[in-house]
Amino acid sequence: MKLILASNSPRRADILKQGGFSFEKRVADTDETLPDGILPAEAVEILAQRKGRAVPRAADEVLLAADTVVALDGRILGKPMDAADAEAMLEMLSGHTHSVFTGVYITDGEREILFHTETRVTFYPLTQAEIRGYIQSGEPMDKAGAYGIQGRGALFVEKIDGDYFNVVGLPLAKTAKMLKEVL
């Protein structure tokens, strides 16, 4: 069976490569709007499944799709719209513990596996200079919650409780275990 990654994320591709998987990337445009008040765990599962079902798959292919969100007190923080939005998000995360949820959808056409993983991340208190300097680097602009733990955003992290790779965008060990069931 051939593995198809239904994601444009270079971070997810890197994680899969690190896990020893070979794959092809195939992405379809999908609607990422969600109903108001949806819980973060539900949101990532819905979006991962939606992304996965939108990508064509041959009979000999296994498809993997994922979606990641950052949530603070149940409020989903997506990718920032602009620098001001990134600054507001980082100010909210400063000195607090938040959750990172990743939903994963895997299918071989007969079976569908859908799960999510939650990792808790605690930030040190941040200064305005740290926040603005980080935004000027451009790193936070394409990342949920306006930071990347695998980059300069790591400087803000006091501790994590859970799967590091989940925060990057794909819980590698659990995903690998689930892929073994269908590959």
VOPAGU-2260 file (C-alpha; in pm, 1 decimal, decimal comma):
REM VOPAGU-2260
SITE   aa  ch    i         X         Y         Z
SITE  MET   A    0       0,0       0,0       0,0
SITE  LYS   A    1     115,5     349,6     -84,8
SITE  LEU   A    2      82,7     631,1     171,4
SITE  ILE   A    3     -72,9     963,2      66,5
SITE  LEU   A    4     -29,4    1268,6     290,6
SITE  ALA   A    5    -324,8    1502,3     242,2
SITE  SER   A    6    -140,5    1808,1     372,1
SITE  ASN   A    7      71,7    2094,1     242,3
SITE  SER   A    8     241,3    2127,2     580,1
SITE  PRO   A    9     618,4    2094,9     550,7
SITE  ARG   A   10     625,3    2016,1     923,3
SITE  ARG   A   11     394,8    1714,0     885,5
SITE  ALA   A   12     602,4    1591,3     592,3
SITE  ASP   A   13     921,4    1624,8     798,2
SITE  ILE   A   14     766,0    1436,4    1090,5
SITE  LEU   A   15     658,7    1148,2     865,2
SITE  LYS   A   16    1005,0    1133,6     706,3
SITE  GLN   A   17    1160,3    1129,8    1052,5
SITE  GLY   A   18     937,8     831,5    1132,4
SITE  GLY   A   19    1074,6     646,6     828,3
SITE  PHE   A   20     763,9     676,8     611,4
SITE  SER   A   21     773,8     734,0     238,5
SITE  PHE   A   22     469,5     906,7      94,2
SITE  GLU   A   23     326,8    1126,6    -176,3
SITE  LYS   A   24     165,0    1461,5     -98,1
SITE  ARG   A   25    -179,3    1522,9    -243,6
SITE  VAL   A   26    -398,3    1811,7    -131,3
SITE  ALA   A   27    -746,4    1937,0    -214,4
SITE  ASP   A   28    -898,1    2269,3    -118,4
SITE  THR   A   29   -1144,3    2221,8     165,5
SITE  ASP   A   30   -1378,5    2441,5     360,4
SITE  GLU   A   31   -1231,3    2497,2     706,2
SITE  THR   A   32   -1525,9    2682,7     858,9
SITE  LEU   A   33   -1666,7    2537,8    1178,0
SITE  PRO   A   34   -1986,1    2592,8    1374,2
SITE  ASP   A   35   -1964,5    2842,7    1659,9
SITE  GLY   A   36   -1893,9    2696,3    2000,1
SITE  ILE   A   37   -1739,2    2371,6    1876,4
SITE  LEU   A   38   -1489,4    2211,5    2111,4
SITE  PRO   A   39   -1126,7    2205,4    1989,4
SITE  ALA   A   40   -1105,6    1823,6    1998,0
SITE  GLU   A   41   -1415,6    1796,5    1779,0
SITE  ALA   A   42   -1292,0    2071,1    1546,7
SITE  VAL   A   43    -963,1    1900,7    1460,3
SITE  GLU   A   44   -1131,3    1566,2    1397,5
SITE  ILE   A   45   -1393,6    1724,2    1170,8
SITE  LEU   A   46   -1131,5    1918,8     976,2
SITE  ALA   A   47    -891,5    1624,6     942,4
SITE  GLN   A   48   -1171,8    1402,2     813,5
SITE  ARG   A   49   -1297,9    1673,5     578,8
SITE  LYS   A   50    -947,3    1722,6     436,3
SITE  GLY   A   51    -895,4    1350,0     395,6
SITE  ARG   A   52   -1227,6    1283,1     226,6
SITE  ALA   A   53   -1163,5    1564,8     -23,4
SITE  VAL   A   54    -849,6    1399,5    -163,5
SITE  PRO   A   55    -888,8    1128,3    -428,8
SITE  ARG   A   56    -739,4     792,7    -333,1
SITE  ALA   A   57    -671,6     482,7    -541,3
SITE  ALA   A   58    -757,0     133,9    -415,5
SITE  ASP   A   59    -393,6      60,0    -326,1
SITE  GLU   A   60    -343,4     383,1    -130,1
SITE  VAL   A   61    -375,7     475,3     236,3
SITE  LEU   A   62    -460,6     836,6     300,7
SITE  LEU   A   63    -349,6    1041,3     602,8
SITE  ALA   A   64    -488,2    1386,6     682,0
SITE  ALA   A   65    -446,5    1602,9     990,9
SITE  ASP   A   66    -540,5    1938,1    1139,0
SITE  THR   A   67    -392,7    2122,0    1437,1
SITE  VAL   A   68    -533,4    2400,8    1653,0
SITE  VAL   A   69    -417,9    2585,4    1961,1
SITE  ALA   A   70    -680,9    2645,1    2229,8
SITE  LEU   A   71    -674,9    2863,6    2538,4
SITE  ASP   A   72    -959,9    2813,9    2784,0
SITE  GLY   A   73   -1159,6    2636,4    2511,5
SITE  ARG   A   74   -1114,1    2920,6    2259,4
SITE  ILE   A   75    -957,7    2807,8    1932,0
SITE  LEU   A   76    -665,4    3016,7    1809,8
SITE  GLY   A   77    -607,6    2953,8    1441,6
SITE  LYS   A   78    -343,4    3100,4    1215,6
SITE  PRO   A   79    -308,1    3476,3    1263,8
SITE  MET   A   80    -468,2    3698,4    1000,0
SITE  ASP   A   81    -199,7    3965,7    1037,7
SITE  ALA   A   82      72,2    4093,7    1273,3
SITE  ALA   A   83    -180,4    4252,8    1510,7
SITE  ASP   A   84    -368,1    3923,3    1537,6
SITE  ALA   A   85     -40,9    3736,6    1603,6
SITE  GLU   A   86      48,5    3988,2    1875,0
SITE  ALA   A   87    -291,4    3946,3    2042,5
SITE  MET   A   88    -257,5    3566,4    2039,3
SITE  LEU   A   89      93,2    3570,1    2184,5
SITE  GLU   A   90     -18,0    3813,6    2455,7
SITE  MET   A   91    -298,7    3571,6    2548,6
SITE  LEU   A   92     -57,7    3274,5    2562,2
SITE  SER   A   93     206,9    3463,6    2762,4
SITE  GLY   A   94     244,3    3317,0    3111,5
SITE  HIS   A   95     -37,9    3066,3    3059,3
SITE  THR   A   96     -91,4    2699,7    2980,2
SITE  HIS   A   97    -278,1    2619,5    2660,8
SITE  SER   A   98    -364,7    2304,6    2468,8
SITE  VAL   A   99    -258,9    2197,1    2122,7
SITE  PHE   A  100    -497,6    1953,5    1954,7
SITE  THR   A  101    -421,7    1756,6    1639,9
SITE  GLY   A  102    -687,6    1549,6    1468,2
SITE  VAL   A  103    -573,4    1262,9    1246,9
SITE  TYR   A  104    -777,0    1083,5     982,1
SITE  ILE   A  105    -650,3     765,1     814,6
SITE  THR   A  106    -834,4     554,8     558,3
SITE  ASP   A  107    -759,5     267,7     325,0
SITE  GLY   A  108   -1106,9     290,8     172,0
SITE  GLU   A  109   -1252,9      13,7     385,6
SITE  ARG   A  110   -1155,4     136,7     730,2
SITE  GLU   A  111   -1149,8     487,7     869,9
SITE  ILE   A  112    -944,2     576,3    1174,7
SITE  LEU   A  113   -1012,7     911,0    1338,8
SITE  PHE   A  114    -852,3    1035,4    1660,2
SITE  HIS   A  115    -711,1    1342,6    1826,5
SITE  THR   A  116    -421,9    1407,8    2060,8
SITE  GLU   A  117    -393,6    1689,4    2315,3
SITE  THR   A  118     -67,3    1833,3    2446,7
SITE  ARG   A  119     -53,5    2101,2    2716,9
SITE  VAL   A  120     203,8    2377,7    2666,3
SITE  THR   A  121     303,4    2638,8    2923,7
SITE  PHE   A  122     459,8    2967,0    2810,9
SITE  TYR   A  123     689,6    3185,0    3017,0
SITE  PRO   A  124     562,9    3541,3    3058,6
SITE  LEU   A  125     663,7    3731,1    2743,9
SITE  THR   A  126     769,6    4091,8    2706,9
SITE  GLN   A  127     633,0    4316,1    2432,8
SITE  ALA   A  128     984,7    4327,4    2285,4
SITE  GLU   A  129     997,9    3945,5    2267,8
SITE  ILE   A  130     653,9    3928,3    2104,9
SITE  ARG   A  131     725,5    4201,6    1849,6
SITE  GLY   A  132    1069,0    4061,2    1766,7
SITE  TYR   A  133     917,1    3719,9    1706,6
SITE  ILE   A  134     646,3    3861,9    1482,9
SITE  GLN   A  135     908,5    4052,2    1283,1
SITE  SER   A  136    1083,4    3720,3    1216,2
SITE  GLY   A  137     773,8    3614,1    1018,3
SITE  GLU   A  138     771,5    3272,5    1184,1
SITE  PRO   A  139     431,9    3296,6    1356,1
SITE  MET   A  140     228,3    3396,5    1051,7
SITE  ASP   A  141     142,2    3049,3     915,7
SITE  LYS   A  142     107,1    2866,6    1244,5
SITE  ALA   A  143    -188,7    2794,1    1470,3
SITE  GLY   A  144    -162,6    3003,9    1784,9
SITE  ALA   A  145     100,9    3223,8    1617,2
SITE  TYR   A  146     403,4    3017,8    1720,5
SITE  GLY   A  147     615,6    2724,1    1612,7
SITE  ILE   A  148     765,7    2513,2    1890,5
SITE  GLN   A  149    1016,6    2370,0    1641,9
SITE  GLY   A  150    1156,5    2718,3    1569,0
SITE  ARG   A  151    1217,8    3038,2    1762,3
SITE  GLY   A  152     885,5    2987,2    1938,7
SITE  ALA   A  153    1063,2    2722,9    2148,2
SITE  LEU   A  154    1219,2    3010,2    2344,3
SITE  PHE   A  155     875,1    3086,2    2494,0
SITE  VAL   A  156     799,7    2734,4    2618,2
SITE  GLU   A  157     848,1    2667,7    2988,9
SITE  LYS   A  158     718,8    2310,1    2970,2
SITE  ILE   A  159     502,2    2067,8    2776,2
SITE  ASP   A  160     286,9    1782,2    2896,0
SITE  GLY   A  161     231,0    1532,3    2617,4
SITE  ASP   A  162     357,2    1459,5    2268,6
SITE  TYR   A  163     604,8    1718,1    2134,3
SITE  PHE   A  164     536,8    1614,0    1773,8
SITE  ASN   A  165     167,2    1681,5    1828,8
SITE  VAL   A  166     255,7    2046,6    1892,7
SITE  VAL   A  167     456,1    2053,8    1568,8
SITE  GLY   A  168     156,9    1914,8    1378,9
SITE  LEU   A  169     137,6    1534,0    1388,2
SITE  PRO   A  170     153,7    1294,7    1687,4
SITE  LEU   A  171     411,1    1064,2    1529,9
SITE  ALA   A  172     410,0     759,3    1759,2
SITE  LYS   A  173      30,5     725,0    1774,8
SITE  THR   A  174      -4,8     795,0    1401,7
SITE  ALA   A  175     257,5     529,0    1324,3
SITE  LYS   A  176      71,7     273,4    1538,3
SITE  MET   A  177    -254,3     349,2    1356,6
SITE  LEU   A  178     -87,3     337,0    1013,0
SITE  LYS   A  179      44,6     -12,2    1091,8
SITE  GLU   A  180    -316,3    -129,5    1107,6
SITE  VAL   A  181    -382,7     -29,9     746,1
SITE  LEU   A  182     -45,9     -30,5     561,6
